[in-house]
């Protein structure tokens, strides 16, 4: 089961911009994630088609399950 961490930001146009981090260190720490997101916004190192990142929308830990299907 593969996991990824999705950081969700709001850009200048009010749209959601996502950054996905594969195989995050677990357990994830909400306070640390929030601090990192604040740093990303303050440093203005990412931009999107909707402009600079201006706020945090949220974060979520995603799990992906894969199952092989045997074909006849």
C-alpha positions, 0 to 999 in steps of 0.5 A: 500500500503506497502512501502520499501526502497532499498539501493543498494551497489556495492561489491568488485566484482562489483556486486549489493548488496541490503538492504531492509528496510520495512516501512521507515519513510517518507518523505525520505531524500536523503542526510540522506540516502546517509550519512547512506550508507556511514556509512555502507560502512565505518563501513564494517559491511556487507559482501556479496558473492562478498566481502565487500561493496565498493560503492553506486549504488543508493536507491529507494522507492518501493511500493507494491500493493496487490489486493485480487482476489475473486474465484468462 
